[in-house]
Amino acid sequence: MKVDDAIKSRKSVRTFKNNKPDWRDIIDCIDAMRFAPTAGKNFTLKIILVSDKSKIQKIAKAAEQDFVATGHYVVVVCSDPTRISNLYGKRAEIYLRQQAGAAIENFLLAIHDRGLATCWVGHFDEDQIKLALKIPDKIVVEAVFPIGYELGKAHAKEKIELDRILFFDDFKTKKMKAPVKPEA
């Protein structure tokens, strides 16, 4: 799949077929995360692939979203802030979020490319997930992704028009200035 096509056709899916994906395909998608940009070449993410149904139920309860429990697998993405905090101090939290977002987008595009489906879940009780998965206190749970094959067709949301979010040279200029021709 071409990158443009993947970006424009990827969507959040909340209903999954009964057939279970091959876990090795999910591992390949997780591997795509390693190629995201990092702050100071420090890869901070830790990823947990959950297949245990009772743990998936606990994650769904922590997320307060029943559809999470319908995924055959759940990928939990975490950040370990230790090294990056030592290097960047207060800016480390920003860098953690940037790295997580970039890596997660790689993962989402890889999932879509493999014909799998997921939904980025960012609302959850972090303490409940940490307890269920034995995640240490210092680790930050970034997001949860139930994985399966799409049941039916999810409706793609309309995206905001580019001219509503794009500015030129400052936050008020909505049009690109005409190029100035150099004097001969």
N, C-alpha and C positions, 0 to 999 in steps of 0.2 A: 504494500500500500504506500502511495506517495505521502510524504509528510503533510502537505497541504490538505489532502483528502482526509487523513487521519485526524488532524486538528479540527477540521470543520464538521466531521461526522461523528466524533466521539460524544457520548452523552451519558448521563447518569441513569442507571438501571436499578430498579427496586423489586423486580419480579424475575424469578429464575426458574428455568426448566428443572425437571427432576434428574436429568442425566448429569453425572458428576464429571467435572473437568479432570484432566490428567494433572496431577500436582507438579509434574516436571515442567509443564507449560507455564505454570505460575512462577516457578523458580526462575525460568528464563526471563519472565517479566520483572521479577524482583532484581535480577542481575542488571537490568537496564538502569536501575537507580545509581549504580556505581559510577556511571558516566556523566552524572550531573556536576555542575561547577561546585567547588568547595572553597571555603575560606582557609587560606594558608595551607592548602593540600591536606586538610584534616577532615576525613570523612567521619561524620558524627552520628550517622544513622545506625540503628539496630532494627532488624525486621523479624517479626514472629509470624510464622505461617501456622494458623490454628486449624486443625481438622476435627478435634474432639468436640462432639455435639453439645456436651454439657458446658464446656467452656464457651462455645459460640453462643449458647443461650444466656450465659452470664454477661457476655459482651453486649448482646442485644438489650438486655435489661439495663446495663450501665448506660447505653446509648438512648434508652427510652424510645427505640425505633424497632418495631417488631420485624420489619423486613430483613434486618441484619441476620436474624436467626434462620432465614430461608436460604442464606448462602451456604454452599457446600464447604467452603473454606472461608476464613477471615484472615486478612493480612493486617497486622497491627504494626504501624510505623512509629518508632521511638527515636529520640535524640539523646545522646550522652553528651552533656555540656562540659564535662571535666576539662579536657585539653584545650578546647576553644575558649573557655572562660579564663584559663590561665594566660592565654595569649592575648585576648582582646578585651578583657574586663567587661565594662558595661555594654559594649557593642556586640558582645558574644550572642546575646539573645536574638538580636536582629539577624545576625549571620546564621544562627541555627534555623530560624524560620525561613530565611531565603534558601538555604540548602535543602531543607525539607520540601519546600514548595517545588523547587526545580527537580529534585529526585522523584517526587510524587508525580509530577507531570510526565516524566519519562516512563514511569510505571503505568500510568493511565493510558498513554499512547501505545505502549507495548501490549497491554491487556486488550485494547481495542483491535490492534493489528492481528492478534491471535484468535480473534473471534469470541473472546470472553467478554464478560460484562461485570461492571461494578458500580458503586456509588461512593463518593468521598463523604465519609461521615466524620464531622468535626465536633459534634455535640455529644458529650458523654461524661460520665462521672469517672474521672481519671483514677481516683483511689480504688474504685470497684474493679476497674480493668487491671490495675497493678496487683491487686490482691488475687484475682482469678488467674493471672499469668505469672505470678511470682517476679514481678518487675521491681528492681530496687528503687528506693525513694528518690535517688538523685537523677534517675532517668525520666525524661519528659515524653509522655504519650502524645504524639502529634496527630494521628488520624487512624481511622478504622475503615477497612474495605472488604465488604462481603463479596465473594467471587462466585460466579456461576455462568451459565449460558442464558442469554436473554429470552424470556418468555413473552411472546408477542412482540410488539414494537413499541418502545417507549417514544413518546412524543418529544422531539427536539424542541427545546425552548428557543424562543426568539432571542436573538442576541442584540445588544445595544448597538445603535448605529455608530460607525467610526467617527463621524463628524461631531458627535456629542462628547467624545472623550479625548480627541486629538487637538493639541494646541501647538503653535509655532513660536518659538523664541521666548515666549512668556505665557503665563497662565490665562491671559485674556485674548490673545490673538488666535482667531479661528481659521485664518486663511494664510497660506504660504505666500510670502512676498515674491513678486516677480523678480527673477534674477536680473541683476544689474549688469549691463553689457560693458565690458572694459573699453575704455577710450582707446582709439587707434593712434 
